[in-house]
Amino acid sequence: MYLYKENRMIKEDKLLIVSIIIVNYNGERFLEKLFNSLFQQSLDSSKFEVIFVDNNSTDRSLEIVNNVLIKYPLLNLKIIKNKVNLNFCKGNNIGLLYTKGKYLALLNNDTYINSSWLKNLVNVLENDVSIGICGSKEILYNNDGSIYAVSLGNFFGIFKIANKLNIVRSDDLVEGFFYEGGSSLIIRRDLIYRLGSLFDDTQNLGDLDLSWFARLQGFRVVTNTKSVCHHFYSHATKLVYKKIVDRKYHSYHDTIMAIIKNYSFKTLIKRLPLYLIASMLFSLFESFMLKEPVIFGWIRAIIWNLINLRDTYKKRMRIQAIRKVPDDVIEKDMLPYPAELYFLKLKLRGKNG
């Protein structure tokens, strides 16, 4: 589904620098803190807008956001109400139709941000045309409010012994992580024009696919450490997918699809089998450790991708036709081994103290 081809986009407003899209489903617990932090942004409120897309919430989400309109009348806020839960990717695509900003920013509903979050993201794209996507430093929290981890980006890995992970820090920017999470990032509108939509509607997460496309177009993907997002990690996802096997299914589903769409054929036939083997072993390990049938999620992902291979192939052909960068350049920012093995190492290290 290529939204821009439907000519439904609102004309870009030259006065608006950035449009922030927030997709929400039953996020009442987080929304007041989130909007308080949005109102406190150092970037002038006249230069950004907030598109709030509600996926048919059954809690007090809409009541809270309507109160925000009263509490913060200077905040340029649009509320979009979906009749059903369209999930993250399609919800963002719906939000995209109402944006007017020069740049697009994504923000999860289970977050809050520091006062310079948006200004620091905007400055990166304004000052360096080679950067297509910039993410935030994310502080991730557990259910009890304790810090789970600090994230500067996300790994994606392959079997390529010659690879060497190279994380580069320059002033406030970090480069070397393969993709930015969709929970807190900014992206050039031009990239969305080229892609045809913000996310692939058939995916649930979409962030790996989005950063991969940016790299194929010759853009850099970076993290700004001065732009800080506090994230109640995966809380929003767990409201929609309560079972871990369902969450794992969507993760494997999206990753397999991204590999098929974005690799050249020559690399695809080498990398996809290795990924499938590594992810299968990791899902078996998690099934044993978590005492949950995670492997069933992996199997469902395989079946879905086989059934829908023709549609994925059509998308792949379009992406391959407009790509500008070869695989060997793209793979320089990947781990030298599958990311599943990296996370397995972390789990074992934690278990052994």
Secondary structure as a PSIPRED ss2 file (coil, helix, strand):
# PSIPRED VFORMAT (PSIPRED V4.0)

   1 M C   1.000  0.000  0.000
   2 Y C   1.000  0.000  0.000
   3 L H   0.000  1.000  0.000
   4 Y H   0.000  1.000  0.000
   5 K H   0.000  1.000  0.000
   6 E H   0.000  1.000  0.000
   7 N C   1.000  0.000  0.000
   8 R C   1.000  0.000  0.000
   9 M C   1.000  0.000  0.000
  10 I C   1.000  0.000  0.000
  11 K C   1.000  0.000  0.000
  12 E C   1.000  0.000  0.000
  13 D C   1.000  0.000  0.000
  14 K C   1.000  0.000  0.000
  15 L C   1.000  0.000  0.000
  16 L C   1.000  0.000  0.000
  17 I C   1.000  0.000  0.000
  18 V E   0.000  0.000  1.000
  19 S E   0.000  0.000  1.000
  20 I E   0.000  0.000  1.000
  21 I E   0.000  0.000  1.000
  22 I E   0.000  0.000  1.000
  23 V E   0.000  0.000  1.000
  24 N E   0.000  0.000  1.000
  25 Y C   1.000  0.000  0.000
  26 N C   1.000  0.000  0.000
  27 G C   1.000  0.000  0.000
  28 E H   0.000  1.000  0.000
  29 R H   0.000  1.000  0.000
  30 F H   0.000  1.000  0.000
  31 L H   0.000  1.000  0.000
  32 E H   0.000  1.000  0.000
  33 K H   0.000  1.000  0.000
  34 L H   0.000  1.000  0.000
  35 F H   0.000  1.000  0.000
  36 N H   0.000  1.000  0.000
  37 S H   0.000  1.000  0.000
  38 L H   0.000  1.000  0.000
  39 F H   0.000  1.000  0.000
  40 Q C   1.000  0.000  0.000
  41 Q C   1.000  0.000  0.000
  42 S C   1.000  0.000  0.000
  43 L C   1.000  0.000  0.000
  44 D C   1.000  0.000  0.000
  45 S H   0.000  1.000  0.000
  46 S H   0.000  1.000  0.000
  47 K H   0.000  1.000  0.000
  48 F E   0.000  0.000  1.000
  49 E E   0.000  0.000  1.000
  50 V E   0.000  0.000  1.000
  51 I E   0.000  0.000  1.000
  52 F E   0.000  0.000  1.000
  53 V E   0.000  0.000  1.000
  54 D E   0.000  0.000  1.000
  55 N C   1.000  0.000  0.000
  56 N C   1.000  0.000  0.000
  57 S C   1.000  0.000  0.000
  58 T C   1.000  0.000  0.000
  59 D C   1.000  0.000  0.000
  60 R C   1.000  0.000  0.000
  61 S H   0.000  1.000  0.000
  62 L H   0.000  1.000  0.000
  63 E H   0.000  1.000  0.000
  64 I H   0.000  1.000  0.000
  65 V H   0.000  1.000  0.000
  66 N H   0.000  1.000  0.000
  67 N H   0.000  1.000  0.000
  68 V H   0.000  1.000  0.000
  69 L H   0.000  1.000  0.000
  70 I H   0.000  1.000  0.000
  71 K H   0.000  1.000  0.000
  72 Y C   1.000  0.000  0.000
  73 P C   1.000  0.000  0.000
  74 L C   1.000  0.000  0.000
  75 L C   1.000  0.000  0.000
  76 N C   1.000  0.000  0.000
  77 L E   0.000  0.000  1.000
  78 K E   0.000  0.000  1.000
  79 I E   0.000  0.000  1.000
  80 I E   0.000  0.000  1.000
  81 K E   0.000  0.000  1.000
  82 N C   1.000  0.000  0.000
  83 K C   1.000  0.000  0.000
  84 V C   1.000  0.000  0.000
  85 N C   1.000  0.000  0.000
  86 L C   1.000  0.000  0.000
  87 N H   0.000  1.000  0.000
  88 F H   0.000  1.000  0.000
  89 C H   0.000  1.000  0.000
  90 K H   0.000  1.000  0.000
  91 G H   0.000  1.000  0.000
  92 N H   0.000  1.000  0.000
  93 N H   0.000  1.000  0.000
  94 I H   0.000  1.000  0.000
  95 G H   0.000  1.000  0.000
  96 L H   0.000  1.000  0.000
  97 L C   1.000  0.000  0.000
  98 Y C   1.000  0.000  0.000
  99 T C   1.000  0.000  0.000
 100 K C   1.000  0.000  0.000
 101 G C   1.000  0.000  0.000
 102 K C   1.000  0.000  0.000
 103 Y E   0.000  0.000  1.000
 104 L E   0.000  0.000  1.000
 105 A E   0.000  0.000  1.000
 106 L E   0.000  0.000  1.000
 107 L E   0.000  0.000  1.000
 108 N C   1.000  0.000  0.000
 109 N C   1.000  0.000  0.000
 110 D C   1.000  0.000  0.000
 111 T E   0.000  0.000  1.000
 112 Y E   0.000  0.000  1.000
 113 I E   0.000  0.000  1.000
 114 N C   1.000  0.000  0.000
 115 S C   1.000  0.000  0.000
 116 S C   1.000  0.000  0.000
 117 W H   0.000  1.000  0.000
 118 L H   0.000  1.000  0.000
 119 K H   0.000  1.000  0.000
 120 N H   0.000  1.000  0.000
 121 L H   0.000  1.000  0.000
 122 V H   0.000  1.000  0.000
 123 N H   0.000  1.000  0.000
 124 V H   0.000  1.000  0.000
 125 L H   0.000  1.000  0.000
 126 E H   0.000  1.000  0.000
 127 N H   0.000  1.000  0.000
 128 D C   1.000  0.000  0.000
 129 V C   1.000  0.000  0.000
 130 S C   1.000  0.000  0.000
 131 I E   0.000  0.000  1.000
 132 G E   0.000  0.000  1.000
 133 I E   0.000  0.000  1.000
 134 C E   0.000  0.000  1.000
 135 G E   0.000  0.000  1.000
 136 S E   0.000  0.000  1.000
 137 K E   0.000  0.000  1.000
 138 E E   0.000  0.000  1.000
 139 I E   0.000  0.000  1.000
 140 L E   0.000  0.000  1.000
 141 Y E   0.000  0.000  1.000
 142 N C   1.000  0.000  0.000
 143 N C   1.000  0.000  0.000
 144 D C   1.000  0.000  0.000
 145 G C   1.000  0.000  0.000
 146 S C   1.000  0.000  0.000
 147 I E   0.000  0.000  1.000
 148 Y E   0.000  0.000  1.000
 149 A E   0.000  0.000  1.000
 150 V E   0.000  0.000  1.000
 151 S E   0.000  0.000  1.000
 152 L C   1.000  0.000  0.000
 153 G C   1.000  0.000  0.000
 154 N E   0.000  0.000  1.000
 155 F C   1.000  0.000  0.000
 156 F C   1.000  0.000  0.000
 157 G E   0.000  0.000  1.000
 158 I C   1.000  0.000  0.000
 159 F C   1.000  0.000  0.000
 160 K C   1.000  0.000  0.000
 161 I C   1.000  0.000  0.000
 162 A C   1.000  0.000  0.000
 163 N C   1.000  0.000  0.000
 164 K C   1.000  0.000  0.000
 165 L C   1.000  0.000  0.000
 166 N C   1.000  0.000  0.000
 167 I C   1.000  0.000  0.000
 168 V E   0.000  0.000  1.000
 169 R E   0.000  0.000  1.000
 170 S E   0.000  0.000  1.000
 171 D C   1.000  0.000  0.000
 172 D C   1.000  0.000  0.000
 173 L E   0.000  0.000  1.000
 174 V E   0.000  0.000  1.000
 175 E E   0.000  0.000  1.000
 176 G C   1.000  0.000  0.000
 177 F C   1.000  0.000  0.000
 178 F C   1.000  0.000  0.000
 179 Y E   0.000  0.000  1.000
 180 E C   1.000  0.000  0.000
 181 G C   1.000  0.000  0.000
 182 G C   1.000  0.000  0.000
 183 S C   1.000  0.000  0.000
 184 S E   0.000  0.000  1.000
 185 L E   0.000  0.000  1.000
 186 I E   0.000  0.000  1.000
 187 I E   0.000  0.000  1.000
 188 R E   0.000  0.000  1.000
 189 R H   0.000  1.000  0.000
 190 D H   0.000  1.000  0.000
 191 L H   0.000  1.000  0.000
 192 I H   0.000  1.000  0.000
 193 Y H   0.000  1.000  0.000
 194 R H   0.000  1.000  0.000
 195 L H   0.000  1.000  0.000
 196 G C   1.000  0.000  0.000
 197 S C   1.000  0.000  0.000
 198 L C   1.000  0.000  0.000
 199 F C   1.000  0.000  0.000
 200 D C   1.000  0.000  0.000
 201 D C   1.000  0.000  0.000
 202 T C   1.000  0.000  0.000
 203 Q C   1.000  0.000  0.000
 204 N C   1.000  0.000  0.000
 205 L C   1.000  0.000  0.000
 206 G C   1.000  0.000  0.000
 207 D H   0.000  1.000  0.000
 208 L H   0.000  1.000  0.000
 209 D H   0.000  1.000  0.000
 210 L H   0.000  1.000  0.000
 211 S H   0.000  1.000  0.000
 212 W H   0.000  1.000  0.000
 213 F H   0.000  1.000  0.000
 214 A H   0.000  1.000  0.000
 215 R H   0.000  1.000  0.000
 216 L H   0.000  1.000  0.000
 217 Q C   1.000  0.000  0.000
 218 G C   1.000  0.000  0.000
 219 F C   1.000  0.000  0.000
 220 R E   0.000  0.000  1.000
 221 V E   0.000  0.000  1.000
 222 V E   0.000  0.000  1.000
 223 T E   0.000  0.000  1.000
 224 N E   0.000  0.000  1.000
 225 T E   0.000  0.000  1.000
 226 K E   0.000  0.000  1.000
 227 S E   0.000  0.000  1.000
 228 V E   0.000  0.000  1.000
 229 C E   0.000  0.000  1.000
 230 H E   0.000  0.000  1.000
 231 H E   0.000  0.000  1.000
 232 F C   1.000  0.000  0.000
 233 Y C   1.000  0.000  0.000
 234 S C   1.000  0.000  0.000
 235 H H   0.000  1.000  0.000
 236 A H   0.000  1.000  0.000
 237 T H   0.000  1.000  0.000
 238 K H   0.000  1.000  0.000
 239 L H   0.000  1.000  0.000
 240 V H   0.000  1.000  0.000
 241 Y C   1.000  0.000  0.000
 242 K C   1.000  0.000  0.000
 243 K C   1.000  0.000  0.000
 244 I H   0.000  1.000  0.000
 245 V H   0.000  1.000  0.000
 246 D H   0.000  1.000  0.000
 247 R H   0.000  1.000  0.000
 248 K H   0.000  1.000  0.000
 249 Y H   0.000  1.000  0.000
 250 H H   0.000  1.000  0.000
 251 S H   0.000  1.000  0.000
 252 Y H   0.000  1.000  0.000
 253 H H   0.000  1.000  0.000
 254 D H   0.000  1.000  0.000
 255 T H   0.000  1.000  0.000
 256 I H   0.000  1.000  0.000
 257 M H   0.000  1.000  0.000
 258 A H   0.000  1.000  0.000
 259 I H   0.000  1.000  0.000
 260 I H   0.000  1.000  0.000
 261 K H   0.000  1.000  0.000
 262 N H   0.000  1.000  0.000
 263 Y C   1.000  0.000  0.000
 264 S C   1.000  0.000  0.000
 265 F H   0.000  1.000  0.000
 266 K H   0.000  1.000  0.000
 267 T H   0.000  1.000  0.000
 268 L H   0.000  1.000  0.000
 269 I H   0.000  1.000  0.000
 270 K H   0.000  1.000  0.000
 271 R H   0.000  1.000  0.000
 272 L H   0.000  1.000  0.000
 273 P H   0.000  1.000  0.000
 274 L H   0.000  1.000  0.000
 275 Y H   0.000  1.000  0.000
 276 L H   0.000  1.000  0.000
 277 I H   0.000  1.000  0.000
 278 A H   0.000  1.000  0.000
 279 S H   0.000  1.000  0.000
 280 M H   0.000  1.000  0.000
 281 L H   0.000  1.000  0.000
 282 F H   0.000  1.000  0.000
 283 S H   0.000  1.000  0.000
 284 L H   0.000  1.000  0.000
 285 F H   0.000  1.000  0.000
 286 E H   0.000  1.000  0.000
 287 S H   0.000  1.000  0.000
 288 F H   0.000  1.000  0.000
 289 M H   0.000  1.000  0.000
 290 L H   0.000  1.000  0.000
 291 K C   1.000  0.000  0.000
 292 E C   1.000  0.000  0.000
 293 P C   1.000  0.000  0.000
 294 V H   0.000  1.000  0.000
 295 I H   0.000  1.000  0.000
 296 F H   0.000  1.000  0.000
 297 G H   0.000  1.000  0.000
 298 W H   0.000  1.000  0.000
 299 I H   0.000  1.000  0.000
 300 R H   0.000  1.000  0.000
 301 A H   0.000  1.000  0.000
 302 I H   0.000  1.000  0.000
 303 I H   0.000  1.000  0.000
 304 W H   0.000  1.000  0.000
 305 N H   0.000  1.000  0.000
 306 L H   0.000  1.000  0.000
 307 I H   0.000  1.000  0.000
 308 N C   1.000  0.000  0.000
 309 L H   0.000  1.000  0.000
 310 R H   0.000  1.000  0.000
 311 D H   0.000  1.000  0.000
 312 T H   0.000  1.000  0.000
 313 Y H   0.000  1.000  0.000
 314 K H   0.000  1.000  0.000
 315 K H   0.000  1.000  0.000
 316 R H   0.000  1.000  0.000
 317 M H   0.000  1.000  0.000
 318 R H   0.000  1.000  0.000
 319 I H   0.000  1.000  0.000
 320 Q H   0.000  1.000  0.000
 321 A H   0.000  1.000  0.000
 322 I H   0.000  1.000  0.000
 323 R C   1.000  0.000  0.000
 324 K C   1.000  0.000  0.000
 325 V C   1.000  0.000  0.000
 326 P C   1.000  0.000  0.000
 327 D H   0.000  1.000  0.000
 328 D H   0.000  1.000  0.000
 329 V H   0.000  1.000  0.000
 330 I H   0.000  1.000  0.000
 331 E H   0.000  1.000  0.000
 332 K H   0.000  1.000  0.000
 333 D H   0.000  1.000  0.000
 334 M C   1.000  0.000  0.000
 335 L E   0.000  0.000  1.000
 336 P C   1.000  0.000  0.000
 337 Y C   1.000  0.000  0.000
 338 P C   1.000  0.000  0.000
 339 A H   0.000  1.000  0.000
 340 E H   0.000  1.000  0.000
 341 L H   0.000  1.000  0.000
 342 Y H   0.000  1.000  0.000
 343 F H   0.000  1.000  0.000
 344 L H   0.000  1.000  0.000
 345 K H   0.000  1.000  0.000
 346 L H   0.000  1.000  0.000
 347 K H   0.000  1.000  0.000
 348 L H   0.000  1.000  0.000
 349 R H   0.000  1.000  0.000
 350 G H   0.000  1.000  0.000
 351 K H   0.000  1.000  0.000
 352 N C   1.000  0.000  0.000
 353 G C   1.000  0.000  0.000
